[in-house]
Amino acid sequence: MITLGKWITKHKNIILLVVVILLVPSAVGYVATRVNYDVLSYLPATLETVEGQDILVDEFGMGAFSMVIAEGMTMKEAADLEKQIEGINHVTDVLWYDDFLDISVPTEMMPKKLQDAFFNGDATMMIALFDNTTSSDDTMEAITDIRNTVGKNVFASGMSGVVTDIKNLALKEMPVYVVIASLLSLLVLFITMNSFLTPVIFLINIGMAVIYNLGSNIFLGEISYITQALAAACSYNGLFNIPA
């Protein structure tokens, strides 16, 4: 170990150059690695939930759905909205009142159970069916397109909507958490160390290690969104264990 330490000290400039060069492929690997938001993909394929979803996709061409709630719309406006949603990519069908009765027929003529299912006050519900699984990229893209297409008084919910919200929230807040963790770690190091340069070097080293770690995941093909969200913030947590 002493010999290795002397060799590293003697060739520190070469090592530093190699470390900086390796950041480039690591950053490229991090950007190119797909982030997986499908929790079911980590479960055994023999579970009934996973098998049922696969059957829906393979045999029926649909594996996910979303409840779309529209408020304050006339029957004609709701029918037009249904057509808009049906035209979005990866939406196979939209179930609504006009699939059972013509919109000219009063809703009171529909069975009570269906009335309660599709209407509540001035709100009406549609069920959008997708051609892929609940947390697939195609389904989340369709959810995003629905929300961008419809007005402010229309809401897309359901498990696919929840996963899409988690994805957007993670992408939005992850940089904030990393910055907060970095600043707090830097503050602790400034307080506990005599040198002002050492804490900065520590943080740079950890930041580079995080990039190497996330970039190397390209060999796995994809990573979990949980791994992506926690990797950087948790890495800085180790600094609090450094003795003064």
Residue frames relative to the residue before (quaternion, step in Angstrom):
aa qw qx qy qz dx dy dz
M 1.0000 0.0000 0.0000 0.0000 0.00 0.00 0.00
I 0.6324 0.5315 -0.3319 0.4554 3.56 1.06 -0.79
T 0.6449 0.5211 -0.3141 0.4625 3.56 1.02 -0.85
L 0.6482 0.5133 -0.3108 0.4688 3.56 1.00 -0.87
G 0.6481 0.5251 -0.3152 0.4527 3.55 1.00 -0.84
K 0.6502 0.5035 -0.3133 0.4749 3.58 0.98 -0.80
W 0.6475 0.5182 -0.3257 0.4540 3.59 1.01 -0.81
I 0.6450 0.5155 -0.3165 0.4670 3.59 0.99 -0.86
T 0.6588 0.5114 -0.3090 0.4571 3.58 0.95 -0.89
K 0.6712 0.5093 -0.2926 0.4521 3.55 1.00 -0.82
H 0.7835 0.2855 -0.1356 0.5350 3.59 1.04 -0.81
K 0.1844 0.8393 -0.4962 0.1235 3.59 1.13 0.62
N 0.6383 0.5364 -0.3372 0.4372 3.60 1.01 -0.70
I 0.6457 0.5045 -0.3164 0.4779 3.58 1.00 -0.80
I 0.6529 0.5139 -0.3111 0.4614 3.57 0.94 -0.91
L 0.6471 0.5165 -0.3167 0.4628 3.58 0.95 -0.86
L 0.6445 0.5182 -0.3196 0.4625 3.60 0.98 -0.80
V 0.6576 0.5017 -0.3066 0.4710 3.60 0.94 -0.89
V 0.6388 0.5352 -0.3232 0.4483 3.58 0.98 -0.87
V 0.6719 0.4881 -0.2967 0.4714 3.58 0.92 -0.89
I 0.6459 0.5210 -0.3223 0.4555 3.60 0.97 -0.83
L 0.6617 0.5217 -0.3048 0.4440 3.58 0.99 -0.83
L 0.5376 0.6230 -0.4078 0.3956 3.59 1.21 -0.33
V 0.6102 0.5813 -0.3550 0.4046 3.59 1.07 -0.69
P 0.7179 0.4007 -0.2835 0.4937 3.68 0.68 -0.92
S 0.6033 0.5596 -0.3610 0.4389 3.59 1.12 -0.60
A 0.6591 0.4957 -0.3031 0.4776 3.58 0.97 -0.86
V 0.6389 0.5150 -0.3209 0.4730 3.57 1.02 -0.81
G 0.6557 0.5140 -0.3047 0.4615 3.58 0.98 -0.85
Y 0.6330 0.5322 -0.3286 0.4561 3.58 1.04 -0.77
V 0.6795 0.4816 -0.2879 0.4727 3.58 0.92 -0.91
A 0.7185 0.4679 -0.2519 0.4488 3.58 0.98 -0.85
T 0.5778 0.5959 -0.3804 0.4078 3.61 1.21 -0.33
R 0.3979 -0.7235 0.5180 0.2233 3.57 -0.80 1.03
V 0.2852 -0.7374 0.5885 0.1693 3.57 -1.02 0.83
N 0.2460 -0.7967 0.5426 0.1011 3.57 -0.67 1.15
Y 0.1360 -0.8061 0.5743 0.0444 3.57 -0.71 1.11
D 0.5368 0.6317 -0.3922 0.3987 3.59 1.31 0.08
V 0.2932 -0.7813 0.5289 0.1547 3.57 -0.30 1.27
L 0.6255 0.5697 -0.3420 0.4090 3.60 1.03 -0.74
S 0.5956 0.5918 -0.3719 0.3959 3.60 1.10 -0.54
Y 0.6666 0.4858 -0.3045 0.4764 3.59 1.22 -0.34
L 0.5855 0.5687 -0.3658 0.4472 3.58 1.29 -0.03
P 0.6164 -0.5462 0.4021 0.4000 3.61 -1.17 0.46
A 0.5321 -0.6584 0.4363 0.3050 3.57 -0.99 0.85
T 0.6218 0.5674 -0.3378 0.4211 3.59 1.23 -0.34
L 0.5009 0.6492 -0.4404 0.3656 3.62 1.19 -0.17
E 0.5796 -0.6200 0.4053 0.3398 3.58 -1.03 0.80
T 0.6175 0.5573 -0.3489 0.4318 3.59 1.04 -0.74
V 0.6850 0.4721 -0.2752 0.4818 3.55 0.92 -0.95
E 0.6533 0.5129 -0.3148 0.4594 3.59 0.93 -0.89
G 0.6571 0.5209 -0.3115 0.4470 3.59 0.95 -0.88
Q 0.6540 0.5044 -0.3178 0.4656 3.57 0.97 -0.82
D 0.6492 0.5171 -0.3168 0.4591 3.59 0.98 -0.83
I 0.6353 0.5248 -0.3250 0.4641 3.59 1.02 -0.77
L 0.6409 0.5292 -0.3228 0.4527 3.57 0.96 -0.86
V 0.6885 0.4723 -0.2840 0.4715 3.58 0.95 -0.88
D 0.7333 0.4605 -0.2476 0.4347 3.58 0.78 -1.04
E 0.7994 0.3276 -0.1541 0.4794 3.59 0.87 -0.93
F 0.7842 0.2951 -0.1592 0.5221 3.58 1.10 -0.59
G 0.4430 -0.7333 0.4335 0.2794 3.59 1.25 -0.05
M 0.7218 0.3216 -0.2531 0.5581 3.58 1.15 0.52
G 0.0320 -0.8319 0.5540 -0.0066 3.55 -0.87 0.92
A 0.7719 0.2303 -0.1430 0.5750 3.58 1.24 -0.01
F 0.0775 -0.7840 0.6134 0.0555 3.53 -1.25 0.39
S 0.1488 -0.7720 0.6116 0.0886 3.53 -1.28 0.37
M 0.3583 -0.7043 0.5698 0.2255 3.54 -1.07 0.78
V 0.1269 -0.7863 0.6032 0.0423 3.57 -0.74 1.10
I 0.1326 -0.8077 0.5738 0.0276 3.58 -0.57 1.19
A 0.0768 -0.7865 0.6126 0.0122 3.57 -0.81 1.07
E 0.1626 -0.8007 0.5736 0.0594 3.58 -0.84 0.99
G 0.8596 0.1793 -0.1243 0.4621 3.54 -1.16 0.72
M 0.5087 0.6405 -0.4264 0.3862 3.61 1.09 0.63
T 0.4490 -0.6367 0.5497 0.3013 3.52 -1.20 0.62
M 0.6796 -0.4794 0.3536 0.4282 3.55 -1.30 0.26
K 0.6474 0.5177 -0.3208 0.4581 3.59 1.00 -0.79
E 0.6590 0.5000 -0.3090 0.4693 3.59 0.94 -0.84
A 0.6469 0.5132 -0.3185 0.4654 3.57 1.03 -0.79
A 0.6345 0.5225 -0.3264 0.4667 3.58 1.03 -0.76
D 0.6453 0.5052 -0.3176 0.4770 3.59 1.02 -0.77
L 0.6247 0.5339 -0.3278 0.4662 3.56 1.06 -0.77
E 0.6218 0.5453 -0.3352 0.4512 3.57 0.99 -0.82
K 0.6616 0.4992 -0.3080 0.4672 3.60 0.94 -0.86
Q 0.6208 0.5442 -0.3381 0.4519 3.59 1.05 -0.76
I 0.6826 0.4849 -0.2874 0.4650 3.55 0.89 -0.96
E 0.6377 0.5339 -0.3306 0.4461 3.59 1.00 -0.76
G 0.6748 0.5079 -0.2929 0.4482 3.59 1.14 -0.54
I 0.5324 0.6267 -0.4044 0.4003 3.58 1.28 -0.07
N 0.5776 -0.6100 0.4233 0.3393 3.57 -1.03 0.82
H 0.8329 0.1969 -0.2061 0.4744 3.53 -1.15 0.93
V 0.5553 0.5242 -0.4272 0.4841 3.61 1.22 0.28
T 0.2465 -0.8101 0.5181 0.1203 3.58 -0.49 1.19
D 0.7953 -0.1095 0.1042 0.5870 3.59 1.04 -0.71
V 0.1845 -0.7469 0.6252 0.1313 3.53 -1.29 0.39
L 0.2177 -0.7828 0.5744 0.0996 3.57 -0.70 1.11
W 0.1688 0.7696 -0.5980 0.1469 3.55 -0.88 1.04
Y 0.8028 -0.3235 0.2225 0.4487 3.53 -1.38 -0.04
D 0.7097 0.4847 -0.2818 0.4266 3.59 0.86 -0.94
D 0.5382 0.5822 -0.4223 0.4394 3.61 1.25 0.09
F 0.7204 0.3888 -0.2343 0.5244 3.59 1.28 -0.26
L 0.7917 0.0109 0.0263 0.6103 3.57 1.01 -0.87
D 0.5633 -0.5680 0.4667 0.3771 3.56 -1.23 0.44
I 0.5649 -0.6357 0.4033 0.3377 3.59 -1.03 0.78
S 0.5789 0.5749 -0.3813 0.4347 3.59 1.25 -0.24
V 0.6028 0.5442 -0.3540 0.4639 3.58 1.27 -0.33
P 0.5004 -0.6689 0.4525 0.3122 3.62 -0.77 0.96
T 0.5503 -0.6426 0.4253 0.3214 3.56 -1.00 0.81
E 0.5630 0.6180 -0.3842 0.3918 3.58 1.22 -0.47
M 0.6351 0.5377 -0.3317 0.4444 3.61 1.20 -0.41
M 0.5686 0.5727 -0.3849 0.4478 3.57 1.27 -0.16
P 0.6053 -0.5590 0.4133 0.3879 3.62 -1.07 0.62
K 0.6298 -0.5937 0.3570 0.3514 3.55 -1.05 0.87
K 0.6456 0.5340 -0.3319 0.4335 3.59 0.95 -0.82
L 0.6727 0.4777 -0.2933 0.4830 3.59 1.00 -0.79
Q 0.5931 0.5522 -0.3640 0.4591 3.57 1.08 -0.66
D 0.6881 0.4786 -0.2801 0.4680 3.57 0.88 -0.96
A 0.6514 0.5308 -0.3158 0.4408 3.57 1.11 -0.67
F 0.7931 0.3347 -0.1597 0.4832 3.59 0.95 -0.86
F 0.7973 0.2378 -0.1219 0.5412 3.62 1.14 -0.45
N 0.0964 0.7540 -0.6467 0.0628 3.52 -1.20 0.73
G 0.8040 -0.0869 0.0063 0.5882 3.56 -0.20 1.28
D 0.7717 -0.2776 0.2292 0.5244 3.59 -0.76 -1.08
A 0.5847 0.5778 -0.3628 0.4389 3.58 1.28 0.25
T 0.0966 -0.7753 0.6218 0.0550 3.54 -1.12 0.70
M 0.2675 -0.7826 0.5471 0.1292 3.55 -1.07 0.74
M 0.1170 -0.7486 0.6493 0.0657 3.53 -1.14 0.82
I 0.2669 -0.7420 0.5902 0.1724 3.57 -1.21 0.50
A 0.1638 -0.7926 0.5842 0.0603 3.57 -0.53 1.23
L 0.1916 -0.7843 0.5847 0.0786 3.57 -0.83 1.05
F 0.2127 -0.7989 0.5567 0.0805 3.57 -0.91 0.97
D 0.5023 -0.6901 0.4499 0.2628 3.56 -1.21 0.57
N 0.7282 0.3502 -0.2438 0.5363 3.59 1.23 0.24
T 0.7230 -0.4607 0.3000 0.4184 3.56 -1.30 0.04
T 0.7526 -0.4517 0.2627 0.4007 3.52 -1.34 0.39
S 0.8207 0.2340 -0.0879 0.5138 3.58 0.84 -0.99
S 0.3563 0.7452 -0.4967 0.2664 3.58 1.17 0.41
D 0.6402 -0.5300 0.3905 0.3959 3.56 -1.24 0.44
D 0.6352 0.5429 -0.3288 0.4400 3.60 1.03 -0.81
T 0.6712 0.4960 -0.2998 0.4621 3.58 0.94 -0.88
M 0.6685 0.4859 -0.3066 0.4722 3.59 0.93 -0.85
E 0.6104 0.5335 -0.3457 0.4725 3.57 1.12 -0.63
A 0.6483 0.5132 -0.3128 0.4674 3.57 1.02 -0.83
I 0.6245 0.5300 -0.3331 0.4671 3.61 1.00 -0.80
T 0.6563 0.5063 -0.3034 0.4700 3.58 0.94 -0.89
D 0.6572 0.5059 -0.3094 0.4652 3.59 0.97 -0.85
I 0.6202 0.5344 -0.3432 0.4605 3.59 1.03 -0.75
R 0.6912 0.4813 -0.2811 0.4600 3.57 0.86 -0.94
N 0.6681 0.4841 -0.3029 0.4770 3.57 1.09 -0.64
T 0.6698 0.5164 -0.2902 0.4478 3.58 1.16 -0.61
V 0.7309 0.4269 -0.2387 0.4759 3.56 0.87 -0.97
G 0.6076 -0.5803 0.4148 0.3494 3.55 -1.33 0.22
K 0.7215 -0.4494 0.3177 0.4202 3.54 -1.35 -0.01
N 0.6894 0.4671 -0.2877 0.4731 3.59 1.17 -0.45
V 0.6183 0.4825 -0.3509 0.5116 3.57 1.24 0.50
F 0.0831 -0.8168 0.5708 -0.0123 3.57 -0.85 1.01
A 0.2255 -0.7587 0.6002 0.1148 3.57 -1.04 0.90
S 0.0214 -0.8163 0.5755 -0.0450 3.55 -0.60 1.19
G 0.4471 0.6772 -0.5115 0.2825 3.56 -1.27 -0.36
M 0.7222 -0.4491 0.2992 0.4326 3.56 -1.29 0.20
S 0.6449 0.5144 -0.3280 0.4603 3.60 0.96 -0.79
G 0.6370 0.5180 -0.3208 0.4722 3.57 1.06 -0.72
V 0.6339 0.5272 -0.3255 0.4629 3.59 1.05 -0.79
V 0.6557 0.5051 -0.3108 0.4673 3.59 0.93 -0.91
T 0.6430 0.5194 -0.3205 0.4627 3.59 0.99 -0.80
D 0.6464 0.5099 -0.3138 0.4729 3.57 1.03 -0.79
I 0.6291 0.5286 -0.3292 0.4652 3.59 1.03 -0.81
K 0.6400 0.5267 -0.3189 0.4597 3.57 0.97 -0.87
N 0.6945 0.4743 -0.2817 0.4620 3.58 0.80 -1.02
L 0.6536 0.5174 -0.3101 0.4571 3.57 1.02 -0.83
A 0.6510 0.5135 -0.3161 0.4611 3.58 0.98 -0.85
L 0.6752 0.4903 -0.2986 0.4631 3.59 0.91 -0.88
K 0.6763 0.5006 -0.2887 0.4569 3.57 1.08 -0.71
E 0.7921 0.3622 -0.1716 0.4604 3.58 0.83 -0.99
M 0.5117 0.6693 -0.4231 0.3334 3.60 1.15 -0.44
P 0.6685 0.4818 -0.3325 0.4588 3.68 0.80 -0.82
V 0.6179 0.5476 -0.3464 0.4453 3.59 1.07 -0.70
Y 0.6688 0.4961 -0.3028 0.4636 3.59 0.92 -0.92
V 0.6388 0.5257 -0.3301 0.4546 3.58 0.99 -0.79
V 0.6558 0.5029 -0.3118 0.4688 3.59 0.94 -0.86
I 0.6543 0.5073 -0.3177 0.4622 3.60 0.93 -0.87
A 0.6602 0.5041 -0.3081 0.4638 3.60 0.92 -0.91
S 0.6501 0.5201 -0.3156 0.4554 3.58 1.00 -0.81
L 0.6833 0.4897 -0.2930 0.4554 3.57 0.88 -0.94
L 0.6564 0.5009 -0.3148 0.4681 3.60 0.97 -0.83
S 0.6409 0.5155 -0.3189 0.4710 3.58 1.01 -0.82
L 0.6493 0.5176 -0.3094 0.4633 3.55 0.98 -0.86
L 0.6365 0.5321 -0.3230 0.4554 3.57 1.01 -0.80
V 0.6592 0.5055 -0.3045 0.4660 3.58 0.91 -0.92
L 0.6738 0.4979 -0.2999 0.4563 3.58 0.92 -0.87
F 0.6255 0.5276 -0.3403 0.4633 3.59 1.02 -0.73
I 0.6749 0.5001 -0.2937 0.4563 3.58 1.01 -0.83
T 0.7691 0.4015 -0.1896 0.4597 3.58 0.92 -0.92
M 0.7351 0.3744 -0.2312 0.5157 3.62 1.19 -0.23
N 0.5062 -0.6608 0.4724 0.2898 3.54 -1.17 0.64
S 0.6957 0.4626 -0.2645 0.4817 3.57 1.10 -0.71
F 0.3600 -0.7204 0.5502 0.2207 3.57 -1.11 0.72
L 0.6483 0.5298 -0.3166 0.4458 3.57 1.21 -0.38
T 0.6038 0.6024 -0.3526 0.3850 3.59 1.05 -0.77
P 0.6569 0.5033 -0.3426 0.4447 3.67 0.82 -0.80
V 0.6385 0.5227 -0.3297 0.4588 3.57 1.00 -0.78
I 0.6462 0.5154 -0.3143 0.4670 3.57 1.00 -0.85
F 0.6171 0.5448 -0.3370 0.4569 3.58 1.02 -0.81
L 0.6946 0.4798 -0.2806 0.4567 3.59 0.81 -0.99
I 0.6348 0.5198 -0.3327 0.4650 3.58 1.00 -0.78
N 0.6494 0.5222 -0.3159 0.4536 3.59 0.97 -0.85
I 0.6725 0.4823 -0.2999 0.4746 3.56 0.93 -0.87
G 0.6329 0.5333 -0.3320 0.4527 3.58 1.01 -0.79
M 0.6526 0.4998 -0.3078 0.4791 3.57 0.99 -0.80
A 0.6371 0.5281 -0.3266 0.4567 3.58 1.02 -0.80
V 0.6276 0.5324 -0.3311 0.4616 3.58 1.05 -0.77
I 0.6523 0.5100 -0.3097 0.4674 3.58 0.96 -0.87
Y 0.6322 0.5181 -0.3296 0.4725 3.59 1.00 -0.83
N 0.6649 0.5276 -0.2985 0.4365 3.56 0.91 -0.98
L 0.7188 0.4350 -0.2542 0.4789 3.57 0.78 -1.02
G 0.6473 0.5337 -0.3214 0.4391 3.58 1.05 -0.71
S 0.6486 0.5325 -0.3181 0.4412 3.57 1.07 -0.72
N 0.5412 0.6387 -0.3961 0.3773 3.59 1.23 -0.30
I 0.4747 0.6707 -0.4465 0.3542 3.58 1.22 -0.19
F 0.6171 0.5457 -0.3475 0.4479 3.60 1.15 -0.52
L 0.6465 0.4907 -0.3178 0.4901 3.58 1.25 -0.36
G 0.5199 -0.6545 0.4051 0.3704 3.58 1.23 -0.29
E 0.7866 -0.1338 0.1200 0.5908 3.59 0.99 -0.83
I 0.1963 -0.7521 0.6122 0.1451 3.56 -1.32 0.29
S 0.5663 -0.5828 0.4604 0.3573 3.54 -1.27 0.39
Y 0.5503 -0.6088 0.4514 0.3504 3.57 -1.11 0.64
I 0.5812 0.5680 -0.3731 0.4476 3.59 1.17 -0.50
T 0.6373 0.5196 -0.3148 0.4741 3.58 1.01 -0.85
Q 0.6608 0.5160 -0.3037 0.4526 3.55 0.91 -0.93
A 0.7044 0.4894 -0.2735 0.4352 3.56 0.88 -0.96
L 0.7735 0.3929 -0.1892 0.4599 3.58 0.99 -0.82
A 0.5122 0.6958 -0.4144 0.2860 3.60 1.13 -0.56
A 0.7311 0.4387 -0.2549 0.4562 3.57 0.72 -1.05
A 0.6890 0.4953 -0.2940 0.4399 3.57 0.79 -1.03
C 0.6780 0.4880 -0.2957 0.4634 3.60 0.96 -0.85
S 0.5912 0.5799 -0.3730 0.4184 3.60 1.09 -0.59
Y 0.6812 0.4842 -0.2932 0.4644 3.57 0.96 -0.81
N 0.5420 0.6386 -0.3995 0.3726 3.58 1.18 -0.44
G 0.6069 0.5872 -0.3510 0.4046 3.57 1.13 -0.63
L 0.5612 0.6216 -0.3908 0.3821 3.58 1.14 -0.46
F 0.6239 0.5697 -0.3497 0.4048 3.59 1.09 -0.63
N 0.6435 0.5133 -0.3224 0.4674 3.58 1.27 -0.23
I 0.4751 0.6673 -0.4467 0.3598 3.60 1.28 0.02
P 0.3986 -0.7348 0.4867 0.2535 3.63 -0.67 0.99
A 0.5375 -0.6232 0.4595 0.3342 3.57 -1.11 0.60
